[in-house]
C-alpha cells in the first residue's frame, strides 16, 4: 500500500473495486481525515478518459450541500487519478436497511435527505447516474442520522472506457427503462433509481426487478411491473406508500415525480401518514402569534413553549421585542412579509437556532447591540425572504459545526465587523441574498469552513466583500460584488475560492486577492474599476482565470509576485491604468489566447525575477511598451501578435531574457524591439516576422537600428 497519494497521507484501505481503491487518509495541511478514491484509466483511452475525469471531477467538486459528500480536490499522482473527498464515518444505506436498527420512518427520512441532495445537483445540471444504497452514506450527528450522496460523476469517470465500447453506465438493478432504451440518462432516471431504493426500504432489502443475470434484470425493468409485495409486507403499508412506489417506478418518466424536491416532499408526507396510521387525520399544525382576533399567543416565547415539534407558527404584523432560543423543529413565518413583522432584540441574538430543522420566512430580525441577529447553532435551517438588521455585530452567525443553514432571497443591512460570519468548520449557503451594510466583511469564512453564494449582491462596505480565512472554501456563482472599500474577495493561506460568472467591480483596492498558497479560480468573470489591481496573488498563491475580462482598473490588470502563479486563458485585459500583467519576484504569469489592448501603460511587465509565458496572445494599442522585461526577468512569446502600440513592441533591459517563436511584431510607433545598452539580443526561433525595427540604445542614449540576430 502506498504511503502517500498527492499530498494526502494514507492511513488504511477502506474499500476497493474493479477501477481502484478507497483509502482513509489525512490532509497534512488541515489535519483532517479525508477519503481518497483512486481511479485507474486505461491508457488506450487516455486522452478521452483524462478529459472526462477532469470534467466530471470538477462537476462533482462544485456541489456544496449538506446531503452530498464534498469533493475537496482531484489530481493525478504517478499515473493514478484520484479524488479527495469528505470522510463520512458511518455506514451506507444498504447496511442500514439490512441492520434493522433504524425504523422505517427513519429510513424514509434518510431517503428524503438523499433526494434533497439530488435536487441540488439536478438544479446545477448534474445527473448522478448511479443512485443505489451503497452510494448513500449514513452518518450520525448527535442523535440525528444524516444521509449524504456520494460518487457524483465518479461513476461516469470510472465508466468512461465502457462508453467507448457502447455499454451502459451504472448498476443494473437501478437503471431506468428510458436509459436502457436510449442510452441517455435524465434527471427522471435518477428518480427511478430512488424508487428502487424506496422499494428496498419497504421490503427489508428485496429488489423490485430481480434476475439471475444482468440481462434478465434489464429485461424485467423494461417489460415487467415491480415484484408484488408479500401479504406480510402489505399489512405494514398504507395507500400513501403504495402510491409512492407506483409513481416512482413508472416506466414512463413523465409519470414520475417532476423533480427530486417533489419526491422528497412526497416521501416525507408518506412517512408522516405511516406514523399516524390508517384513517387518522393530522392534527392542526398552525399556531398564530400576535394581537387581535386571530392571535392565540401574545409573544413568540409563549408560542414556542406551547408548540409541538413540526408545527407552523404564524406571526402577525407587529414589533416583537424578544430574544429567543428555538430548540424545536418549527416553522416561523410572518404574515405580510418581512417589512411588517419585526423581531427586535435589545440584548443577545434575536433567534438562536438549536433544533434539527427550523424554517423562517418573511421576518425582519433586528439586533440593537453587538450580538448576531440570527445565530445558527445546529440543524438544518432555511430562511426565505427575511431581513437582518444589526447595529454592531454579525447579522448572521453560523456557530455550530452541526448547523447547515440556507438563506434565500434575504436582505442584510446595518454596520459591524461582518454581515455573515461562518465560523471554523461550518457550512452555509446564500442564494439571491443582498448585503448592503457598512461592514468590514460581507461574508467571512473561518478555518475549514465552506460557503456557497449563488446570485448574491454585496456592496458598499468599508471592507472586503468575501473574506476567506486559512483553509476556508467558497464558491460564488452569478454574484456581484461592488463598491467595497478594501476589495472584492480575499483568500488567505491555503484557502480556496471558485468564482463563476461573477462581476467584481469598483473597489478601493483589489478585485480578487490570494495570499500564501491560497487558490482562486475564476470562470467567465468581470473585474473592473479597482484602485490597485483586478487580481493579485502573492507568497505562492495560484490564480487561474478563464474567459475573464479585466478592464478599466485604476491600477494593474492582473499581477503575481513572490513565487506565485497567474494562469489566464481566453481572457481580455483592456484600459487598465498600470501594466495589464505584472510578474515579479520569482512569480510566473502564463497566458494563452488572451488579448491585451488599449492600456494606459505596458501590456506585460516582467519585473525582477518575474517570468511571463504567452502563447497565441494579442498585444495591441497600449500607451506603453507591449512587453517590458526588466533586469532578472524573462519573457517567452509563442505565436503572439504585438501591434499598433504607441511605444515599442518589446523593451528588453540588461540582464533580462526574451525569446520569440513564430511571432509578429508590426506597426508599433517607436519600433519593434528596443534593447538597452547592455541588454542581450532576444532569442528568435522559427518564422518570426519583425516588421518593425530592432533598435539598440547607444552610450549616448540614442537608438540605432540593428539587424536582428537569430539564435537557435
Secondary structure as the mmCIF struct_conf table of DSSP 4:
data_model
#
loop_
_struct_conf.conf_type_id
_struct_conf.id
_struct_conf.beg_label_comp_id
_struct_conf.beg_label_asym_id
_struct_conf.beg_label_seq_id
_struct_conf.end_label_comp_id
_struct_conf.end_label_asym_id
_struct_conf.end_label_seq_id
BEND BEND1 UNK A 3 UNK A 3
STRN STRN1 UNK A 4 UNK A 5
TURN_TY1_P TURN_TY1_P1 UNK A 6 UNK A 7
STRN STRN2 UNK A 8 UNK A 16
BEND BEND2 UNK A 18 UNK A 19
STRN STRN3 UNK A 21 UNK A 27
TURN_TY1_P TURN_TY1_P2 UNK A 28 UNK A 31
STRN STRN4 UNK A 32 UNK A 39
HELX_RH_3T_P HELX_RH_3T_P1 UNK A 43 UNK A 45
HELX_RH_AL_P HELX_RH_AL_P1 UNK A 46 UNK A 61
TURN_TY1_P TURN_TY1_P3 UNK A 62 UNK A 62
TURN_TY1_P TURN_TY1_P4 UNK A 66 UNK A 67
STRN STRN5 UNK A 68 UNK A 68
HELX_LH_PP_P HELX_LH_PP_P1 UNK A 69 UNK A 70
STRN STRN6 UNK A 71 UNK A 77
TURN_TY1_P TURN_TY1_P5 UNK A 78 UNK A 79
STRN STRN7 UNK A 80 UNK A 86
STRN STRN8 UNK A 90 UNK A 92
HELX_RH_AL_P HELX_RH_AL_P2 UNK A 93 UNK A 99
BEND BEND3 UNK A 102 UNK A 102
HELX_RH_AL_P HELX_RH_AL_P3 UNK A 104 UNK A 123
TURN_TY1_P TURN_TY1_P6 UNK A 124 UNK A 125
BEND BEND4 UNK A 129 UNK A 129
BEND BEND5 UNK A 132 UNK A 132
HELX_RH_3T_P HELX_RH_3T_P2 UNK A 133 UNK A 135
STRN STRN9 UNK A 136 UNK A 141
TURN_TY1_P TURN_TY1_P7 UNK A 142 UNK A 143
STRN STRN10 UNK A 144 UNK A 149
TURN_TY1_P TURN_TY1_P8 UNK A 152 UNK A 153
HELX_RH_AL_P HELX_RH_AL_P4 UNK A 154 UNK A 158
TURN_TY1_P TURN_TY1_P9 UNK A 159 UNK A 159
HELX_RH_AL_P HELX_RH_AL_P5 UNK A 160 UNK A 164
TURN_TY1_P TURN_TY1_P10 UNK A 165 UNK A 166
BEND BEND6 UNK A 170 UNK A 170
HELX_RH_3T_P HELX_RH_3T_P3 UNK A 172 UNK A 174
HELX_RH_AL_P HELX_RH_AL_P6 UNK A 177 UNK A 182
BEND BEND7 UNK A 183 UNK A 183
HELX_RH_AL_P HELX_RH_AL_P7 UNK A 187 UNK A 203
TURN_TY1_P TURN_TY1_P11 UNK A 204 UNK A 204
BEND BEND8 UNK A 205 UNK A 205
BEND BEND9 UNK A 208 UNK A 209
BEND BEND10 UNK A 212 UNK A 213
HELX_RH_AL_P HELX_RH_AL_P8 UNK A 214 UNK A 223
BEND BEND11 UNK A 224 UNK A 224
HELX_LH_PP_P HELX_LH_PP_P2 UNK A 225 UNK A 230
HELX_RH_AL_P HELX_RH_AL_P9 UNK A 231 UNK A 234
TURN_TY1_P TURN_TY1_P12 UNK A 235 UNK A 236
HELX_RH_AL_P HELX_RH_AL_P10 UNK A 239 UNK A 248
TURN_TY1_P TURN_TY1_P13 UNK A 249 UNK A 249
BEND BEND12 UNK A 251 UNK A 252
HELX_RH_3T_P HELX_RH_3T_P4 UNK A 253 UNK A 255
BEND BEND13 UNK A 256 UNK A 256
BEND BEND14 UNK A 258 UNK A 259
HELX_RH_AL_P HELX_RH_AL_P11 UNK A 260 UNK A 276
TURN_TY1_P TURN_TY1_P14 UNK A 278 UNK A 279
HELX_LH_PP_P HELX_LH_PP_P3 UNK A 280 UNK A 284
STRN STRN11 UNK A 286 UNK A 289
BEND BEND15 UNK A 290 UNK A 292
TURN_TY1_P TURN_TY1_P15 UNK A 293 UNK A 294
BEND BEND16 UNK A 296 UNK A 296
STRN STRN12 UNK A 297 UNK A 297
BEND BEND17 UNK A 298 UNK A 299
HELX_RH_AL_P HELX_RH_AL_P12 UNK A 300 UNK A 306
HELX_LH_PP_P HELX_LH_PP_P4 UNK A 307 UNK A 308
TURN_TY1_P TURN_TY1_P16 UNK A 309 UNK A 310
STRN STRN13 UNK A 312 UNK A 315
BEND BEND18 UNK A 317 UNK A 317
STRN STRN14 UNK A 318 UNK A 321
STRN STRN15 UNK A 324 UNK A 326
BEND BEND19 UNK A 328 UNK A 328
STRN STRN16 UNK A 331 UNK A 334
BEND BEND20 UNK A 335 UNK A 336
HELX_RH_3T_P HELX_RH_3T_P5 UNK A 338 UNK A 340
STRN STRN17 UNK A 341 UNK A 345
BEND BEND21 UNK A 346 UNK A 348
BEND BEND22 UNK A 350 UNK A 350
STRN STRN18 UNK A 351 UNK A 361
BEND BEND23 UNK A 362 UNK A 362
STRN STRN19 UNK A 364 UNK A 367
BEND BEND24 UNK A 368 UNK A 371
BEND BEND25 UNK A 373 UNK A 373
STRN STRN20 UNK A 374 UNK A 384
BEND BEND26 UNK A 385 UNK A 385
STRN STRN21 UNK A 387 UNK A 390
BEND BEND27 UNK A 391 UNK A 393
BEND BEND28 UNK A 395 UNK A 395
STRN STRN22 UNK A 396 UNK A 408
BEND BEND29 UNK A 409 UNK A 409
STRN STRN23 UNK A 411 UNK A 422
TURN_TY1_P TURN_TY1_P17 UNK A 424 UNK A 425
STRN STRN24 UNK A 427 UNK A 431
BEND BEND30 UNK A 432 UNK A 432
STRN STRN25 UNK A 434 UNK A 435
BEND BEND31 UNK A 437 UNK A 437
STRN STRN26 UNK A 438 UNK A 445
TURN_TY1_P TURN_TY1_P18 UNK A 447 UNK A 448
STRN STRN27 UNK A 450 UNK A 454
BEND BEND32 UNK A 455 UNK A 455
STRN STRN28 UNK A 457 UNK A 459
BEND BEND33 UNK A 462 UNK A 463
STRN STRN29 UNK A 464 UNK A 468
TURN_TY1_P TURN_TY1_P19 UNK A 470 UNK A 471
STRN STRN30 UNK A 473 UNK A 477
BEND BEND34 UNK A 478 UNK A 478
STRN STRN31 UNK A 480 UNK A 482
TURN_TY1_P TURN_TY1_P20 UNK A 485 UNK A 486
STRN STRN32 UNK A 487 UNK A 491
TURN_TY1_P TURN_TY1_P21 UNK A 493 UNK A 494
STRN STRN33 UNK A 496 UNK A 500
BEND BEND35 UNK A 501 UNK A 501
STRN STRN34 UNK A 503 UNK A 505
BEND BEND36 UNK A 508 UNK A 509
STRN STRN35 UNK A 510 UNK A 514
TURN_TY1_P TURN_TY1_P22 UNK A 516 UNK A 517
STRN STRN36 UNK A 519 UNK A 523
BEND BEND37 UNK A 524 UNK A 524
STRN STRN37 UNK A 526 UNK A 528
BEND BEND38 UNK A 531 UNK A 532
STRN STRN38 UNK A 533 UNK A 537
TURN_TY1_P TURN_TY1_P23 UNK A 539 UNK A 540
STRN STRN39 UNK A 542 UNK A 546
BEND BEND39 UNK A 547 UNK A 547
STRN STRN40 UNK A 549 UNK A 551
BEND BEND40 UNK A 552 UNK A 552
BEND BEND41 UNK A 554 UNK A 555
STRN STRN41 UNK A 556 UNK A 561
TURN_TY1_P TURN_TY1_P24 UNK A 562 UNK A 563
STRN STRN42 UNK A 565 UNK A 569
BEND BEND42 UNK A 570 UNK A 570
STRN STRN43 UNK A 572 UNK A 574
BEND BEND43 UNK A 575 UNK A 575
BEND BEND44 UNK A 577 UNK A 578
BEND BEND45 UNK A 580 UNK A 580
STRN STRN44 UNK A 581 UNK A 584
TURN_TY1_P TURN_TY1_P25 UNK A 585 UNK A 586
STRN STRN45 UNK A 588 UNK A 592
BEND BEND46 UNK A 593 UNK A 593
STRN STRN46 UNK A 595 UNK A 597
BEND BEND47 UNK A 598 UNK A 598
BEND BEND48 UNK A 600 UNK A 601
BEND BEND49 UNK A 603 UNK A 603
STRN STRN47 UNK A 604 UNK A 606
TURN_TY1_P TURN_TY1_P26 UNK A 608 UNK A 609
STRN STRN48 UNK A 611 UNK A 615
BEND BEND50 UNK A 616 UNK A 616
STRN STRN49 UNK A 618 UNK A 620
BEND BEND51 UNK A 621 UNK A 621
BEND BEND52 UNK A 623 UNK A 624
BEND BEND53 UNK A 626 UNK A 626
STRN STRN50 UNK A 627 UNK A 629
TURN_TY1_P TURN_TY1_P27 UNK A 631 UNK A 632
STRN STRN51 UNK A 634 UNK A 638
BEND BEND54 UNK A 639 UNK A 639
STRN STRN52 UNK A 641 UNK A 643
BEND BEND55 UNK A 644 UNK A 644
BEND BEND56 UNK A 646 UNK A 647
BEND BEND57 UNK A 649 UNK A 649
STRN STRN53 UNK A 650 UNK A 652
TURN_TY1_P TURN_TY1_P28 UNK A 654 UNK A 655
STRN STRN54 UNK A 657 UNK A 661
BEND BEND58 UNK A 662 UNK A 662
STRN STRN55 UNK A 664 UNK A 666
TURN_TY1_P TURN_TY1_P29 UNK A 669 UNK A 670
BEND BEND59 UNK A 672 UNK A 672
STRN STRN56 UNK A 673 UNK A 675
TURN_TY1_P TURN_TY1_P30 UNK A 677 UNK A 678
HELX_LH_PP_P HELX_LH_PP_P5 UNK A 679 UNK A 682
STRN STRN57 UNK A 683 UNK A 685
BEND BEND60 UNK A 686 UNK A 687
STRN STRN58 UNK A 689 UNK A 690
BEND BEND61 UNK A 692 UNK A 692
HELX_LH_PP_P HELX_LH_PP_P6 UNK A 693 UNK A 693
STRN STRN59 UNK A 694 UNK A 697
TURN_TY1_P TURN_TY1_P31 UNK A 699 UNK A 700
BEND BEND62 UNK A 701 UNK A 701
STRN STRN60 UNK A 703 UNK A 706
HELX_LH_PP_P HELX_LH_PP_P7 UNK A 707 UNK A 710
#
